[in-house]
Amino acid sequence: MSTILFFLPFLLLFAVLAIYAERKVSAFIQDRYGPMEVGYYGILQTVADLVKLLQKEDIVPTKADRKLFLIAPILVFTFVFAGFAVVPVTSGWEGAPIQTGVFFLLAIVSLDTIGIIMAGWASNNKYSLFGAMRSAAQIISYEVPLTLSVLSVVMISQTLDLQQISIQQGVHAVGQETNYLFGIKALGIDVTEIGGFLTWNVFRVPILFITWIIFFITSLAESNRAPFDLPEAESELVAGFQTEYSGFRWSLLMLAEYGMMLLVSFLGVILFLGSWNSPLPNIGSVRLADWTTGEIGTLSGHLWSAFWLIAKALLMVLIQIWVRWTYPRIRIDQLMSVGWKYLTPIALFVLLIAAVWRLFMI
Amino acid sequence: MENEQISAFGEVLIFLIGGCVFVLGGLFSSKLIHPHRPNAQKLESYESGEQPIGSGWSRFNIRFYVVALLFLLFEVEIVFVFPWATVFGNADYIEATDGLWGWFSIIEMFVFIFILALGLAYAWVKGYLEWPKANVTPSDFKSPVPQGLYDNINKKYQSTKS
């Protein structure tokens, strides 16, 4: 059964709720109420907005390159959506069983840049063009540390399959993989049976914690979120590459942005934070990890693993929203120097440490 | 489920097609209900309410190309590192070669990454990573307000804060 049955409805539901959450969180951070009129506590505000967007006129400027202008949002959305193809949903329901899963995901998500450049160029508008160039420069600059941090995890797990990476990080790894405390075999403490958060990648190999921080920062930049939302810096570029878009076509670009947020959150959780595994460890005869993970393929296994994966991913999205309303936007020269002078060298260095760590794990 | 063995990339195709169908369906239903009343002003390029001047396809900073080149350098490196990353720590190989496999492949890869890191260092030293900054020169305007007043205010609020 293809995971599209889950991800398409879930992405829509997520976008509706995340936009509502974004507005409420921003409101509470800024000490106001946010939407309150539509539905109980304003919960239907996003639905109302969506209905409004559907009815809006689809304006294509005369000067724009019509064909590219119309295709670009479709491409942007489709490529982000295709990234979900390899993401597992539960312990028994994996995505497309591609052996090179992570690699495929990174590759198809980078195609997004083409859609953005296309949108910016086709608009024939100065704001759009600058926004698109900035966006492309930002995405490709941060792609490097992002990929390097993913690579660190791949080196530890020795596989590119997201479902395999997930299995390694919990109690289901018994018999396949031996997890030692902090990944150091010399300590001689076998935690495979204990499971819980101790076998999550960030604890299994503590150096991955630094990698995770790099991953989180770059994932913000990849999804064009504040403090890296220069491409749509509204005080100077109006809306960046989206300036000329209106109506449903614009909402597709927005949907792609939220889809990207969700995708990088899922990826971060799967790679670093134990995927669909429970955070509760087995303590002696109190088998908390076993109870809250369930057997692969059973109903409880499906429910528990879906619950943990989605809960963790949504928590990461909440942190992304929180970051957006806490930090000011950075300047483009700061953006470039953070990406190239700090994150990339640190990611390279951590990569080397992770490589050596792997040899001490086995 | 067994009799519909869809190959792995077939599922990706389902996602691509599903995404397109969803998007086109949405655009179609939007087309059914949205108005279509274009006029010259509406179809003009947006330039904050001004009459747009010149073409939107203007020149942009050459530095974006340098960034693209650097990206290419690293992406090529990463493409080579990915296959290595999945085999260098293989427990069976390491056992069979008495640990030699792991250390040997790591040293090889370190040399490779070091050479590429030199590329980044070169670009850094050459200043390609610097973005032009606005050169703000302090104006020679002589304020009639003596500097001491500002300092006093700053000092006052500093002391109350701490």
Chai-1 contact restraints between the chains, C-beta under 6 A:
chainA,res_idxA,chainB,res_idxB,connection_type,confidence,min_distance_angstrom,max_distance_angstrom,comment,restraint_id
A,S2,B,E11,contact,1.0,0.0,6.0,A-B,restraint_1
A,S2,B,I14,contact,1.0,0.0,6.0,A-B,restraint_2
A,I4,B,I14,contact,1.0,0.0,6.0,A-B,restraint_3
A,I4,B,F15,contact,1.0,0.0,6.0,A-B,restraint_4
A,I4,B,G18,contact,1.0,0.0,6.0,A-B,restraint_5
A,L54,B,S30,contact,1.0,0.0,6.0,A-B,restraint_6
A,Q55,B,I33,contact,1.0,0.0,6.0,A-B,restraint_7
A,Q55,B,H34,contact,1.0,0.0,6.0,A-B,restraint_8
A,K56,B,H34,contact,1.0,0.0,6.0,A-B,restraint_9
A,E57,B,H34,contact,1.0,0.0,6.0,A-B,restraint_10
A,E57,B,P35,contact,1.0,0.0,6.0,A-B,restraint_11
A,P61,B,L43,contact,1.0,0.0,6.0,A-B,restraint_12
A,P61,B,S45,contact,1.0,0.0,6.0,A-B,restraint_13
A,T62,B,L43,contact,1.0,0.0,6.0,A-B,restraint_14
A,K63,B,S45,contact,1.0,0.0,6.0,A-B,restraint_15
A,I74,B,V23,contact,1.0,0.0,6.0,A-B,restraint_16
A,F77,B,V23,contact,1.0,0.0,6.0,A-B,restraint_17
A,T78,B,L16,contact,1.0,0.0,6.0,A-B,restraint_18
A,T78,B,G19,contact,1.0,0.0,6.0,A-B,restraint_19
A,T78,B,C20,contact,1.0,0.0,6.0,A-B,restraint_20
A,F81,B,G19,contact,1.0,0.0,6.0,A-B,restraint_21
A,A82,B,F15,contact,1.0,0.0,6.0,A-B,restraint_22
A,A82,B,L16,contact,1.0,0.0,6.0,A-B,restraint_23
A,A85,B,E11,contact,1.0,0.0,6.0,A-B,restraint_24
A,A85,B,V12,contact,1.0,0.0,6.0,A-B,restraint_25
A,A85,B,F15,contact,1.0,0.0,6.0,A-B,restraint_26
A,A96,B,A8,contact,1.0,0.0,6.0,A-B,restraint_27
A,A96,B,E11,contact,1.0,0.0,6.0,A-B,restraint_28
A,A96,B,V12,contact,1.0,0.0,6.0,A-B,restraint_29
A,P97,B,A8,contact,1.0,0.0,6.0,A-B,restraint_30
A,I98,B,A8,contact,1.0,0.0,6.0,A-B,restraint_31
A,F103,B,F82,contact,1.0,0.0,6.0,A-B,restraint_32
A,N124,B,G56,contact,1.0,0.0,6.0,A-B,restraint_33
A,N125,B,S45,contact,1.0,0.0,6.0,A-B,restraint_34
A,N125,B,G56,contact,1.0,0.0,6.0,A-B,restraint_35
A,K126,B,G56,contact,1.0,0.0,6.0,A-B,restraint_36
A,K126,B,S58,contact,1.0,0.0,6.0,A-B,restraint_37
A,L129,B,G56,contact,1.0,0.0,6.0,A-B,restraint_38
A,M133,B,F60,contact,1.0,0.0,6.0,A-B,restraint_39
A,M133,B,F64,contact,1.0,0.0,6.0,A-B,restraint_40
A,A137,B,F64,contact,1.0,0.0,6.0,A-B,restraint_41
A,A137,B,V67,contact,1.0,0.0,6.0,A-B,restraint_42
A,I140,B,F71,contact,1.0,0.0,6.0,A-B,restraint_43
A,S141,B,V67,contact,1.0,0.0,6.0,A-B,restraint_44
A,V144,B,F74,contact,1.0,0.0,6.0,A-B,restraint_45
A,T147,B,I78,contact,1.0,0.0,6.0,A-B,restraint_46
A,L151,B,A85,contact,1.0,0.0,6.0,A-B,restraint_47
A,V154,B,A85,contact,1.0,0.0,6.0,A-B,restraint_48
A,M155,B,A85,contact,1.0,0.0,6.0,A-B,restraint_49
A,Q158,B,T86,contact,1.0,0.0,6.0,A-B,restraint_50
A,Q158,B,G89,contact,1.0,0.0,6.0,A-B,restraint_51
A,T243,B,Y46,contact,1.0,0.0,6.0,A-B,restraint_52
A,F248,B,G26,contact,1.0,0.0,6.0,A-B,restraint_53
A,F248,B,L27,contact,1.0,0.0,6.0,A-B,restraint_54
A,F248,B,S30,contact,1.0,0.0,6.0,A-B,restraint_55
A,I332,B,W131,contact,1.0,0.0,6.0,A-B,restraint_56
A,D333,B,W131,contact,1.0,0.0,6.0,A-B,restraint_57
A,D333,B,K133,contact,1.0,0.0,6.0,A-B,restraint_58
A,M336,B,W131,contact,1.0,0.0,6.0,A-B,restraint_59
A,W340,B,L129,contact,1.0,0.0,6.0,A-B,restraint_60
A,L348,B,A117,contact,1.0,0.0,6.0,A-B,restraint_61
A,A355,B,I106,contact,1.0,0.0,6.0,A-B,restraint_62
A,R358,B,G89,contact,1.0,0.0,6.0,A-B,restraint_63
A,L359,B,G102,contact,1.0,0.0,6.0,A-B,restraint_64
A,I362,B,A91,contact,1.0,0.0,6.0,A-B,restraint_65
